[in-house]
């Protein structure tokens, strides 16, 4: 699906866009997000404590600053692509193996981010309305956390 060359390609495409050139230079890369067949890249501002996202299609679409959803009152950590050793295909292979049931995957939400360590944060919504989330270390492939729960319990 996406390898390191693609990650760098997406980053270069965003950084070379007119939209990105308007962004304050102190903002830094904090995530890649894949959802609904589109990639987005998030850049964080320590000053405003908000993320500006760029959706990558044929053209770059900017999503203005959004509040950061986090439990701790700390700044988001900068993502370092040089430390990513496990590509998305490998991470998805691990996630699908760990899901370990026959439910079809209806939706995938994939985030590459740094929370103390570089990680793939992968969420599957299944055909039986279950939510499977797994966090995989992007440097060594170690599973950091995983859980499965029914979406119906959120009623």
CORJOJO-V25357 format. One line per field, one symbol per residue. ss: DSSP state (A for helix, B for strand, O for the rest). phi: phi as a letter, one per 40 degrees, with the letter a starting at -180 (. if undefined). A space follows every 10 residues. Layout:
ss->???
phi->???
//
This chain:
ss->OOOAAAAAAA AAAAAOOAAA AOOOOOOBBB BBBBBOOBBB BBBBBOOOOB BBBBBBOOOB BBBBBBBOOO OOOOOOOOOO AAAOOOOAAA AAAAAAAAAO OOOOBBBBBB BBBBOOOBBB BBBBBBOOOB BBBBBBBOOO OOBBBBBBBB AAAAO
phi->.abccccccc cccccccccc cccdcccbcb abbbafgbbb bbbbbcccgb bbbbcbbdbc bcbddbccca cccbcccccb ccccbbccdc ccccccccdf acccccabbb bbabbgacac bbbbbccbgb bbbabbcccb gcccaaabac ccccd
//
